[in-house]
Amino acid sequence: MLIKGWYYIAEYENEKEEIHSAIEEVLTSGCLVLGDKVKQFETKYANYCEVKFGVGVDNGTNAIFLALKALGIGENDEVITVSNTAVATVSAIVSAGASPVFVDVDETSFLMDTTKIEKAINSKTKCILPVHLYGQCVEMDEVNQIAKKYNLKVIEDCAQSHGATYNNSKAGSLSDIAATSFYPTKILGTYGDAGMVLMNNEDLYNKLLRLRFYGIDGLYNAIEHGYNSRLDEIHAAILLKK
């Protein structure tokens, strides 16, 4: 039997008027980058995920990369994650200068097997990066207990888990910092690349605002090395409509 996969054309036909309206609002606003639409979407999505802050970025891969950089994770560090994930998860770790260390998945959920984490920890381990999949969240109580025991950071990869819950808490609210994607095939997707970093810590929030925009604090005053990883107004406007 042929199983029909998702394709954006049918969705676009149903939402065409709203999408065109969103794009028109941006194009006639006079602001194409880091304007009101980005701010509105950051606030609404952060509220939805039950966290204080959201920072819109250009894609989900860079959301993970910037989260790692914000936590100071890089060369000679190791990040524990799983191989049952998109290439992007591992690519972000390697791009940050760190090394991925894989633990196996639970044979029932296909999510990170938390009973295998401690055996993978050594003096180079700095972070645990669980990946939520299939509408399920990793057993985050166990992950956070281990992280606290060994003084490790936790980053959630929420790219495939918009709206998923664990013990009545939303994916993205269960760690030091979380990353998600709004690629077209995601549960909440735009018509191109987009992502977001989520957190409750205000210092991390301010750090992320700088990192996504060349390290700039204020108007063109770069106080640290940063990147060009901004969420643009058109994608933010489309995501607000959706």
C-alpha positions as CSV (number, residue, x, y, z in Angstrom):
1,M,0.0,0.0,0.0
2,L,1.3,3.4,-0.9
3,I,1.5,5.7,2.1
4,K,1.2,9.4,1.2
5,G,3.7,11.6,2.9
6,W,3.2,15.2,3.9
7,Y,3.8,17.9,1.3
8,Y,3.5,21.6,1.8
9,I,1.4,22.4,-1.4
10,A,-1.9,21.1,0.0
11,E,-1.3,23.0,3.3
12,Y,-0.4,26.1,1.3
13,E,-3.6,26.0,-0.7
14,N,-5.6,25.9,2.5
15,E,-3.7,28.8,4.1
16,K,-2.8,30.8,1.0
17,E,-4.7,34.0,1.9
18,E,-3.3,34.1,5.5
19,I,0.2,33.5,4.3
20,H,0.0,36.2,1.6
21,S,-1.4,38.6,4.1
22,A,1.4,37.9,6.5
23,I,4.1,38.5,3.8
24,E,2.3,41.7,2.7
25,E,2.3,43.1,6.2
26,V,6.0,42.7,6.4
27,L,6.8,44.0,2.9
28,T,4.8,47.2,3.6
29,S,6.1,47.7,7.1
30,G,9.5,49.1,6.2
31,C,11.3,46.5,8.4
32,L,12.5,43.2,7.0
33,V,14.9,42.0,9.8
34,L,14.5,41.9,13.6
35,G,11.3,43.9,13.8
36,D,7.9,43.6,15.6
37,K,7.0,40.3,14.0
38,V,10.1,38.5,15.4
39,K,9.5,40.0,18.8
40,Q,5.8,39.0,18.8
41,F,6.6,35.5,17.7
42,E,9.4,35.1,20.2
43,T,7.1,36.1,23.0
44,K,4.1,34.0,21.9
45,Y,6.1,30.9,21.3
46,A,8.1,31.2,24.6
47,N,4.8,31.6,26.5
48,Y,3.4,28.6,24.7
49,C,6.4,26.5,25.8
50,E,6.1,27.9,29.4
51,V,9.5,29.6,29.4
52,K,10.5,33.3,30.0
53,F,12.5,33.9,26.9
54,G,12.7,33.0,23.2
55,V,15.3,34.1,20.7
56,G,14.4,33.6,17.0
57,V,17.3,32.4,14.8
58,D,17.8,31.4,11.2
59,N,17.4,27.6,11.6
60,G,17.2,24.7,14.1
61,T,20.8,23.6,13.5
62,N,22.1,27.0,14.5
63,A,19.6,27.1,17.5
64,I,21.5,24.1,18.9
65,F,24.9,25.6,17.9
66,L,24.2,28.9,19.6
67,A,22.8,27.2,22.7
68,L,26.1,25.3,23.0
69,K,28.2,28.5,22.5
70,A,26.0,30.4,25.0
71,L,26.9,27.7,27.6
72,G,30.6,28.0,26.8
73,I,30.8,24.5,25.3
74,G,33.4,24.0,22.6
75,E,36.9,22.6,21.9
76,N,37.9,19.5,23.9
77,D,34.4,19.2,25.4
78,E,32.1,16.2,25.0
79,V,28.3,16.3,24.6
80,I,26.2,13.2,25.2
81,T,23.4,12.6,22.7
82,V,21.8,9.9,20.6
83,S,22.4,8.8,17.0
84,N,18.7,8.4,16.4
85,T,18.3,12.0,15.4
86,A,18.7,14.2,12.4
87,V,22.3,14.9,11.2
88,A,21.7,18.5,12.4
89,T,22.0,17.6,16.1
90,V,25.4,16.2,15.6
91,S,26.5,18.8,13.1
92,A,25.8,21.6,15.6
93,I,27.9,19.8,18.2
94,V,30.8,19.4,15.9
95,S,30.4,23.0,14.5
96,A,30.7,24.3,18.1
97,G,34.1,22.5,18.4
98,A,32.9,19.7,20.7
99,S,32.7,16.0,20.2
100,P,29.4,14.0,20.3
101,V,29.3,10.9,22.5
102,F,26.4,8.6,21.7
103,V,24.3,6.5,24.0
104,D,21.7,4.0,22.8
105,V,18.0,4.5,22.7
106,D,15.2,2.8,24.6
107,E,13.9,-0.1,22.5
108,T,10.3,0.9,23.2
109,S,10.3,4.7,22.8
110,F,13.4,5.0,20.6
111,L,14.4,8.0,22.7
112,M,17.6,8.4,24.8
113,D,18.0,5.5,27.2
114,T,18.7,7.4,30.4
115,T,20.0,4.4,32.2
116,K,23.1,4.4,29.9
117,I,24.1,8.1,30.4
118,E,26.3,7.8,33.5
119,K,28.6,5.2,31.8
120,A,29.3,7.7,29.0
121,I,30.4,10.5,31.4
122,N,34.0,11.4,31.9
123,S,36.1,14.5,32.7
124,K,35.5,16.0,29.3
125,T,31.7,15.7,29.5
126,K,30.0,19.1,29.7
127,C,26.5,18.6,28.4
128,I,23.7,16.2,27.9
129,L,21.6,16.8,24.7
130,P,18.4,14.7,24.7
131,V,16.3,14.6,21.5
132,H,12.5,14.5,21.9
133,L,10.8,12.5,19.1
134,Y,7.4,11.2,17.9
135,G,5.4,13.4,20.3
136,Q,7.3,12.0,23.2
137,C,9.8,13.6,25.6
138,V,12.9,11.9,27.0
139,E,12.7,11.0,30.7
140,M,13.9,14.4,31.7
141,D,13.7,13.9,35.5
142,E,16.4,11.3,35.2
143,V,18.4,13.4,32.7
144,N,18.3,16.4,35.1
145,Q,19.2,14.4,38.1
146,I,22.3,13.0,36.4
147,A,23.2,16.5,35.1
148,K,23.0,17.9,38.6
149,K,25.0,15.1,40.1
150,Y,27.9,15.6,37.6
151,N,27.5,19.4,37.2
152,L,26.5,19.2,33.5
153,K,24.4,21.4,31.3
154,V,21.2,20.1,29.6
155,I,20.1,21.2,26.1
156,E,16.8,19.9,24.7
157,D,16.5,19.3,21.0
158,C,12.8,20.0,20.5
159,A,12.7,20.2,16.7
160,Q,10.3,17.2,16.4
161,S,8.3,17.8,19.6
162,H,6.4,21.1,19.4
163,G,3.7,20.9,22.1
164,A,4.8,17.6,23.6
165,T,4.6,17.4,27.4
166,Y,6.4,15.6,30.2
167,N,4.8,15.5,33.6
168,N,2.5,18.4,32.5
169,S,5.5,20.6,31.4
170,K,6.1,21.5,27.8
171,A,9.1,20.4,25.7
172,G,11.6,23.2,25.8
173,S,10.9,24.1,29.5
174,L,12.7,21.0,30.9
175,S,16.4,22.0,30.7
176,D,19.0,24.9,31.0
177,I,18.3,25.8,27.4
178,A,16.4,24.3,24.5
179,A,16.5,24.5,20.7
180,T,13.8,24.0,18.1
181,S,13.2,24.2,14.4
182,F,10.4,25.6,12.2
183,Y,11.6,23.9,9.0
184,P,8.6,23.2,6.7
185,T,8.2,19.5,7.7
186,K,8.1,20.3,11.4
187,I,4.8,20.2,13.4
188,L,4.9,24.0,13.3
189,G,6.7,24.9,10.1
190,T,7.3,28.0,8.0
191,Y,8.0,28.1,4.2
192,G,11.8,28.0,4.6
193,D,14.3,27.8,7.4
194,A,13.7,29.2,10.9
195,G,14.5,28.2,14.5
196,M,14.4,29.4,18.1
197,V,16.3,29.0,21.4
198,L,14.3,28.9,24.6
199,M,15.4,29.6,28.2
200,N,14.5,31.0,31.6
201,N,17.8,32.5,32.4
202,E,18.0,36.2,31.6
203,D,21.8,36.2,31.2
204,L,21.6,33.4,28.7
205,Y,18.8,35.3,26.9
206,N,21.0,38.4,26.5
207,K,23.9,36.3,25.4
208,L,21.8,34.7,22.7
209,L,20.6,38.1,21.5
210,R,24.2,39.0,20.9
211,L,25.4,35.7,19.5
212,R,22.7,35.7,16.8
213,F,23.7,39.2,15.6
214,Y,27.5,39.4,15.4
215,G,28.0,39.8,19.1
216,I,26.3,43.2,19.0
217,D,24.9,44.8,22.1
218,G,22.7,47.8,21.2
219,L,23.3,49.4,17.8
220,Y,26.4,48.0,16.0
221,N,28.5,47.8,19.1
222,A,30.0,44.3,19.0
223,I,31.3,43.3,22.5
224,E,32.1,39.6,21.6
225,H,32.4,37.3,18.6
226,G,29.0,36.5,17.2
227,Y,27.3,35.2,14.1
228,N,24.7,36.1,11.5
229,S,21.8,33.9,12.6
230,R,18.8,36.1,12.7
231,L,15.1,35.0,12.2
232,D,13.7,37.2,9.5
233,E,10.4,39.1,9.7
234,I,8.7,37.2,6.9
235,H,9.1,33.8,8.5
236,A,8.2,35.2,11.9
237,A,5.0,36.7,10.4
238,I,4.1,33.4,8.7
239,L,4.6,31.5,11.9
240,L,2.5,34.0,13.9
241,K,-0.4,33.4,11.4
242,K,0.0,29.6,11.7
